[in-house]
Amino acid sequence: MYVCMCHAVTEAQVKQKIDEGASTPRQIAQGCKAGTDCGSCVRRIQALLGEHGARPCPTARLAERLGLADPAAAPALPAAPAVVPKAA
């Protein structure tokens, strides 16, 4: 499965970088460029690092300390109401 679509980096490639000693998203980026373009894959990279024993990102630790729900698990917000133009 792809983790980073911008640079076609797979989960296996990220795990390989972790096995080689990477322990932060920045170190993963230095090894394979994942997370260096749009940034949408950084949360998944952080999750993979956490699964392999790396410390979670500060945001996750703060959210846990404050008792907040994981933002990734939060339900989607309802759609904004449609704007109907006024009749002239």
Rosetta constraint file for C-alpha pairs under 8 A:
AtomPair CA 1 CA 10 HARMONIC 5.59 0.50
AtomPair CA 1 CA 11 HARMONIC 5.80 0.50
AtomPair CA 1 CA 12 HARMONIC 7.88 0.50
AtomPair CA 2 CA 8 HARMONIC 6.51 0.50
AtomPair CA 2 CA 9 HARMONIC 5.78 0.50
AtomPair CA 2 CA 10 HARMONIC 4.12 0.50
AtomPair CA 2 CA 11 HARMONIC 5.84 0.50
AtomPair CA 3 CA 8 HARMONIC 7.67 0.50
AtomPair CA 3 CA 9 HARMONIC 5.85 0.50
AtomPair CA 3 CA 10 HARMONIC 5.21 0.50
AtomPair CA 3 CA 11 HARMONIC 5.43 0.50
AtomPair CA 3 CA 14 HARMONIC 7.97 0.50
AtomPair CA 3 CA 34 HARMONIC 7.67 0.50
AtomPair CA 3 CA 41 HARMONIC 5.90 0.50
AtomPair CA 3 CA 44 HARMONIC 6.87 0.50
AtomPair CA 3 CA 45 HARMONIC 7.44 0.50
AtomPair CA 4 CA 8 HARMONIC 5.62 0.50
AtomPair CA 4 CA 9 HARMONIC 4.98 0.50
AtomPair CA 4 CA 10 HARMONIC 6.77 0.50
AtomPair CA 4 CA 34 HARMONIC 5.49 0.50
AtomPair CA 4 CA 35 HARMONIC 6.77 0.50
AtomPair CA 4 CA 40 HARMONIC 7.78 0.50
AtomPair CA 4 CA 41 HARMONIC 5.48 0.50
AtomPair CA 5 CA 9 HARMONIC 6.68 0.50
AtomPair CA 6 CA 34 HARMONIC 7.76 0.50
AtomPair CA 6 CA 37 HARMONIC 6.57 0.50
AtomPair CA 6 CA 38 HARMONIC 7.35 0.50
AtomPair CA 7 CA 33 HARMONIC 6.69 0.50
AtomPair CA 7 CA 34 HARMONIC 6.38 0.50
AtomPair CA 9 CA 13 HARMONIC 6.33 0.50
AtomPair CA 9 CA 14 HARMONIC 7.28 0.50
AtomPair CA 9 CA 32 HARMONIC 7.14 0.50
AtomPair CA 9 CA 33 HARMONIC 7.97 0.50
AtomPair CA 9 CA 34 HARMONIC 6.24 0.50
AtomPair CA 10 CA 14 HARMONIC 6.52 0.50
AtomPair CA 11 CA 15 HARMONIC 6.13 0.50
AtomPair CA 12 CA 16 HARMONIC 6.10 0.50
AtomPair CA 13 CA 17 HARMONIC 6.38 0.50
AtomPair CA 13 CA 32 HARMONIC 7.79 0.50
AtomPair CA 14 CA 18 HARMONIC 6.34 0.50
AtomPair CA 14 CA 28 HARMONIC 6.72 0.50
AtomPair CA 14 CA 32 HARMONIC 7.73 0.50
AtomPair CA 14 CA 45 HARMONIC 7.38 0.50
AtomPair CA 14 CA 48 HARMONIC 7.93 0.50
AtomPair CA 15 CA 19 HARMONIC 6.15 0.50
AtomPair CA 15 CA 48 HARMONIC 7.28 0.50
AtomPair CA 16 CA 20 HARMONIC 6.18 0.50
AtomPair CA 17 CA 21 HARMONIC 6.49 0.50
AtomPair CA 17 CA 22 HARMONIC 5.63 0.50
AtomPair CA 17 CA 28 HARMONIC 6.25 0.50
AtomPair CA 17 CA 31 HARMONIC 6.74 0.50
AtomPair CA 18 CA 22 HARMONIC 4.53 0.50
AtomPair CA 18 CA 23 HARMONIC 6.29 0.50
AtomPair CA 18 CA 28 HARMONIC 7.38 0.50
AtomPair CA 18 CA 49 HARMONIC 7.01 0.50
AtomPair CA 18 CA 52 HARMONIC 7.56 0.50
AtomPair CA 22 CA 27 HARMONIC 5.26 0.50
AtomPair CA 22 CA 28 HARMONIC 5.87 0.50
AtomPair CA 23 CA 27 HARMONIC 6.57 0.50
AtomPair CA 23 CA 28 HARMONIC 7.56 0.50
AtomPair CA 23 CA 49 HARMONIC 6.45 0.50
AtomPair CA 23 CA 54 HARMONIC 5.69 0.50
AtomPair CA 23 CA 55 HARMONIC 7.99 0.50
AtomPair CA 24 CA 28 HARMONIC 6.43 0.50
AtomPair CA 24 CA 46 HARMONIC 7.48 0.50
AtomPair CA 24 CA 49 HARMONIC 7.14 0.50
AtomPair CA 24 CA 54 HARMONIC 7.56 0.50
AtomPair CA 25 CA 29 HARMONIC 6.13 0.50
AtomPair CA 25 CA 35 HARMONIC 7.38 0.50
AtomPair CA 25 CA 42 HARMONIC 6.78 0.50
AtomPair CA 25 CA 45 HARMONIC 6.32 0.50
AtomPair CA 25 CA 46 HARMONIC 6.41 0.50
AtomPair CA 25 CA 49 HARMONIC 7.98 0.50
AtomPair CA 26 CA 30 HARMONIC 6.25 0.50
AtomPair CA 27 CA 31 HARMONIC 6.39 0.50
AtomPair CA 28 CA 32 HARMONIC 6.29 0.50
AtomPair CA 28 CA 33 HARMONIC 7.17 0.50
AtomPair CA 28 CA 34 HARMONIC 6.70 0.50
AtomPair CA 29 CA 33 HARMONIC 4.23 0.50
AtomPair CA 29 CA 34 HARMONIC 4.91 0.50
AtomPair CA 29 CA 35 HARMONIC 5.91 0.50
AtomPair CA 29 CA 36 HARMONIC 6.28 0.50
AtomPair CA 34 CA 41 HARMONIC 7.27 0.50
AtomPair CA 34 CA 42 HARMONIC 7.83 0.50
AtomPair CA 35 CA 39 HARMONIC 4.79 0.50
AtomPair CA 35 CA 40 HARMONIC 7.10 0.50
AtomPair CA 35 CA 41 HARMONIC 5.72 0.50
AtomPair CA 35 CA 42 HARMONIC 5.37 0.50
AtomPair CA 35 CA 45 HARMONIC 8.00 0.50
AtomPair CA 41 CA 45 HARMONIC 6.27 0.50
AtomPair CA 42 CA 46 HARMONIC 6.09 0.50
AtomPair CA 43 CA 47 HARMONIC 6.19 0.50
AtomPair CA 44 CA 48 HARMONIC 6.20 0.50
AtomPair CA 45 CA 49 HARMONIC 6.19 0.50
AtomPair CA 46 CA 50 HARMONIC 6.15 0.50
AtomPair CA 46 CA 56 HARMONIC 6.84 0.50
AtomPair CA 46 CA 57 HARMONIC 6.82 0.50
AtomPair CA 47 CA 51 HARMONIC 6.18 0.50
AtomPair CA 47 CA 56 HARMONIC 7.71 0.50
AtomPair CA 48 CA 52 HARMONIC 6.38 0.50
AtomPair CA 49 CA 53 HARMONIC 6.48 0.50
AtomPair CA 49 CA 54 HARMONIC 5.15 0.50
AtomPair CA 49 CA 55 HARMONIC 7.54 0.50
AtomPair CA 49 CA 56 HARMONIC 7.58 0.50
AtomPair CA 50 CA 54 HARMONIC 4.88 0.50
AtomPair CA 50 CA 55 HARMONIC 6.07 0.50
AtomPair CA 50 CA 56 HARMONIC 5.59 0.50
AtomPair CA 56 CA 60 HARMONIC 6.30 0.50
AtomPair CA 56 CA 61 HARMONIC 6.59 0.50
AtomPair CA 57 CA 61 HARMONIC 6.55 0.50
AtomPair CA 58 CA 62 HARMONIC 6.08 0.50
AtomPair CA 59 CA 63 HARMONIC 6.10 0.50
AtomPair CA 60 CA 64 HARMONIC 6.13 0.50
AtomPair CA 60 CA 70 HARMONIC 7.55 0.50
AtomPair CA 61 CA 65 HARMONIC 6.14 0.50
AtomPair CA 62 CA 66 HARMONIC 6.16 0.50
AtomPair CA 63 CA 67 HARMONIC 6.08 0.50
AtomPair CA 63 CA 68 HARMONIC 5.02 0.50
AtomPair CA 63 CA 69 HARMONIC 7.06 0.50
AtomPair CA 63 CA 70 HARMONIC 7.20 0.50
AtomPair CA 64 CA 68 HARMONIC 5.97 0.50
AtomPair CA 64 CA 69 HARMONIC 7.55 0.50
AtomPair CA 64 CA 70 HARMONIC 7.95 0.50
AtomPair CA 69 CA 73 HARMONIC 7.26 0.50
AtomPair CA 69 CA 74 HARMONIC 6.88 0.50
AtomPair CA 70 CA 74 HARMONIC 6.49 0.50
